[in-house]
Amino acid sequence: MDQTLFSKITLQYLTENYSDFVENIDFKEDQSFDCSIKSVKGSRFLWIATYDLEITIGFENHNKECDWHFHIGASEGNGLNEELQELTKQLNKILNNEQVFILEDDKYIPLDKNEEIAVNEDEKLYVWNDI
């Protein structure tokens, strides 16, 4: 599959399932794209990109500085259908306030149950509606 077809299929999927993202889509010269939505409180953007034939999602601030991102792509052995399923899973966790974040060095970092990130008892945890 080439970049144009990959992006076209991903865009169609987003249009049908997460249309808010495509309101500010930015196509690149190679026909990859990125798009984003603003967080509820307006402090971050949740973005999706299709660079290098893989889907990537992450947070960035108003200065285009990335808090975190991760790739849902071929390096995991996924096909596009599997990537779209994983994208749905991750977006739903975030948008439905199921994914918890910690604010560290002015970056919202997702907490994963499998990771060993030290969280102080008095440290505030955030979900999408808080960011």
N, C-alpha and C positions, 0 to 999 in steps of 0.2 A: 504494500500500500504506500502511496506517496503522500507527501505532506498536505497537498491540496485536498485529497479525498479524506484523509484523516481529520482535517479541520472541518470540512463540510459535514461529515457525519456527526462530529462532536457538537458543532454549532446547531445542527438540527435537533439533537438530543437536548441541548440546553434550552433552545427555543420552546420545545414541547414541555419541558419539565421544570426549568428554572429560568423563566423568561426575563426576570429582573437583571440577570447577568448580561444579557445581550443588548441592553439599552446603551451601553458605552463600550462596545467591542472595538478593538484596535487590531486590524490585520497588518501583518508584517510583510516584507518583500517576498519571503519564501512561502507565503500563504498560511503560516502559523498565526495564531492570534492570542491576545489576552483580553480578559474582561473582568469586571469586578462589581461588587456591591458595597455600599458603605455600611458600616456597623450601626447598630441601633442608636448608640450614643454618639456616633460620628467620629470616633477616635481612630478607627482602622478601616481598611478595605480588605475584604475577603476576595481573593483573586483566583482565577483559573487561567491556565495557559496551555497551549498545545505545541510548544517547541519540541523539536527533535522527535516527532512521532510518539510523544507521550504526554499524558495529562499531568499537570503539576498544579497544586493548590497551596495557598499560603495567606498570610496576613502581611500588610505593609501599612506604614503610617503616611501622613500627608506629604512627607518629604521623599516618598518612594523608597524608604528604608524598610527592608524586609525583617519582620520579627521571626518568622519561621516559614518553612515550606517543605513539602515532600512530594516526591515523584510517584505517580501511579503509572508505571510504564513497562516497557519491554524488558528492562533489567530484572523485573520480577517474573518474567516469563508470561506475562499477560497478553491477551489479544485485546482488541478494542472493546469488545463486549464486556470482558472482565474489568477493564479499566472503567467503563461507564458504570458498572455495578458498584465498584469500589468508590467511585466518585459520589454516587448516590448515597452510599452508606456514610461516607465522611461528611458530606454536605448536610445530610439529615441530622447527624449527631451534633453538628455545630449549630445549625439553624433552629433545631428543636431544643436547644439549651441542655443537651445531654453531655456535650464535650466540656470539660472543665479546663480552665486556663489559670496560670499563675502569672503575675506581673513581676518580671525580673529584669532589672536594668532597663526599664522603660520598654520592655518587650513582653507581649503576651505569648506565653509558651504553653502549648497543650500538655496536660498531664495525662499520661498513659498509665493504666493500672500495672503494666509490666515494667515500667521504668522506676528506677530508684532515685527520685528527686526529693531532696529534703524539703519538707514544708513545715514551717514553724506553726505552732498552735494558733498564734495570733495573726498569721498571714491570711489575707483575704484571697478567696478563690473567685473566679469570674466565669460567667457563661456569656454567650452571644449577646443577650439582652443587657448585659452590664458593660459592654465594651464600646 
